[in-house]
């Protein structure tokens, strides 16, 4: 075999190997891009069910101060939780035993013995 044709064959093989590697990189990049787009399409937006001034998961007791003087009930507690933006809410009666841990995402409705709301705070 002639040395020039041997060099041409080696160059052709090298170029073919480069083209194959390039195609693998392009294929892998396209696959990652497609997977990213699919994942972005799967994200769901959450409807806003809280007061516009409240950040998600934060408690805004000021938003529900109008409930002071009303009688606490399960429905009123849920309404207050939603309006304040709190994640959780509870009714505290005078004799209730409570933990002293502070939870910025919890709304507290403190009542008297007749369940009339006396104070509303977060914690």
N, C-alpha and C positions, 0 to 999 in steps of 0.2 A: 504494500500500500504506500502511496506517495505521502511524504511528510506533510505537505500542504493540505491534502484531503483529510488527514488525521486531525490536524489542528482545526479545520472547519467542522468536523464531526464533534470534537470536544466543545467548541464554541456553541454549536447548535444544542448540544445536551445541556450546557450551562444555562443558555437562554431559556430552554424549555423548563428547567428546574426553577429558574427565577419566576417565570410566568405561572407555574403551578403554585409556588409559594404565595405569589401575589393574589391569585384567585382564592386561596384558602383564607388569607387575611381579609379580602373583600367579603367573602361569604360569612366569616365570623362576625365582622363588623355589621353586616346587614342583619344577621340573626339577632345580635344584641340590640340594634336599633328597633327592630320589629318587636322584640320582647318588651323593651321599654315603653313603646307606644301602647302595647296591649295592657301593660300594668297601669299606665296613666288613664286609659279608658275605663279601667275597672274601679277607679276611685269614685266614691259616692260623696256628694255634698250633703252636709247635715242641715236640715231646715232649722231656722232660728226660732226657738220656742221661749226665749228669755227676753227680759227687758232690754231694749236697745243699748242702754247705758251699761249693762252688766257684761263683763267678760265671761266666756264660757268657764263654768266651774268655780267662779268666784261668787262670793256672797255680798249682796248689796242690801243691807237692812234698811237703809234710807228709803228704798223703793217701796217698802210695804209698811211704813209707819202709820199709814191710814187705817190699819187693822187693829191698832190699840183700842181697847174698849169693846171689841167684838168678842163673841163666844167662839172658842176654838172648837173645830170639828175636823174630821179627816179631810173633807173636801176643802175647807179653808186652809188647812196646813199645806195641801198640795198646791193650791193656788198661790199661797205665799212663797213656797219653794220655787215655783216657776217664775213668778214675777221678780224675785230677788236674784235669780240666776244661780242659787245654791244647788249643790249636788244632793244634799240631804237636808232634812228638816225634822225638828222634834218639838213636842209640847212639854214644857217643864212645869209641873205642879209644885206647890210649896213643900210637900213632904218627899218629893222624888229625890232619889240618890243619883248623882251624876258624877261622871269622871271629870277630872280637872284638866284633861288634855285639851289643848286648843286646836280646833279644826276650822281653818279659814273658809272652808267650802260648806260649812253647816250653818243653817239658820235655826235660831232658838226662839220659840214663842213662850215666854214666861207668863204664867197665869196665876190667878188667885184660886181659892178652893172651889169656886163655881165655874172654873174654866174661862173666865173673862181675861182676855189678854191684857197684861199690865206693862210688859216691856218686850221689845223685839231687838235682838242683836245677833251678830255672827260669832261663831266660836265653837 
